[in-house]
Amino acid sequence: MLSRDGLRRAQQLTRQVPIADDVRDRAIDLVRATRAAEDVEFGASPRASMGLVLAAKARAFLAGRSHVSSADVEAMARPVLRHRIVVDFRAEREGVTPDDAVSELL
């Protein structure tokens, strides 16, 4: 069990996990790419970049690492982006899911 104060402290520590510029830029580029992807009608907003970076930081924190890796960004891309993008009608008819679209971009 985690107390309220313990949870708040964990949240603070998560936000402090450092992320290298190139790893952060990878997350931003990935989100930006969803807006230009062939199978995607509506891509993720810039705010999704912040969510992806924070989720990657949380994954690194929970794994006990002191930094975010590209693997953290890639692992969190589908859970963070799947509900933020809409595939176009043609892709949906062909069975393409948001996860498939994100996988293609990765």
Secondary structure, DSSP 8 states (H G I E B T S, - for coil): ---HHHHHHHHHHHHHS---HHHHHHHHHHHHHHTT-TTEEE---HHHHHHHHHHHHHHHHHTT-SS--HHHHHHHHHHHHTTT-EE-HHHHHTT--HHHHHHHH-
